[in-house]
Amino acid sequence: MLEIKQLHAGYGGIAALNGISLKVDAGEFVSIVGPNGAGKTTMFKVISGSVVPRSGAITFNGEDLLAVPAHRRAHLGIAHVPEGRQVFPQLTVEENLEMGAYTEAGRKDWDSNIDYIFQLFPILRERRLQQAGTLSGGQQQMVAIGRGLASSPKLLMLDEPSMGLAPAVADSIFEAVVDIRRQRNLTVLLVEQRAVEALESCDRGYVIETGNVMLEGPQAELLSDDRVRQAYLGM
Ligand code: ATP
């Protein structure tokens, strides 16, 4: 579904991605873990179009994604749930979700999407008329994920959804992502610093460091790899 080849990107003199290559098959749940500054967020920004790479290629369902303007990429079925949630604080929960439903598929599927979002996160139904900026961090993360789901994506990209959340709240977000994948038949690409939870939830993972892939493999292989256990799992 998604194939990234030899991607280089950066900011001025700073190189964030150094020839990274990876792929995600349709229906897979892939996690990308790695330390601060490894280039995870930059990679998502290149996929969704807010950062233009220096070189490399990305195909999405066989199409040359870098030739598609950023504003059209959501219409192809790519939803990017950004780091730091970035909900619209003055808008209500429901209005935030509506903002996600601007794609043709999102408008068409609105009724079933909103039913599913409220089933997944019942607190959002209760709070649907509340301004999103007044919600807790965990609830704002639910809004951000819901807004992504409201576009009826084929690929859901989640950038550090657990950031700043208490462990129990973070766990409930990981459980929600597993549910989304199962119930909505989506492809999921998750970037996380909480390596254990991210790897335990996925089918396959990548460990990235300084803008390149260090290790790649099925979930069980990465979780039992000594380098991963020492560097990321604290064992
Ligand atoms: P984090 O978990 O901290 O978000 P990350 O793995 O997502 O880390 P990126 O945010 O992609 O990493 O950052 C990769 C590199 O690019 C880092 O060295 C970072 O300092 C640099 N960088 C990121 N955004 C910018 C920017 N807007 N301007 C300059 N440098 C940037």
Boltz pocket constraint, residues with backbone or C-beta under 6 A from the ligand:
constraints:
  - pocket:
      binder: B
      contacts: [[A, 11], [A, 14], [A, 15], [A, 16], [A, 34], [A, 35], [A, 36], [A, 37], [A, 38], [A, 39], [A, 40], [A, 41], [A, 42], [A, 43], [A, 83], [A, 193]]
      max_distance: 6.0
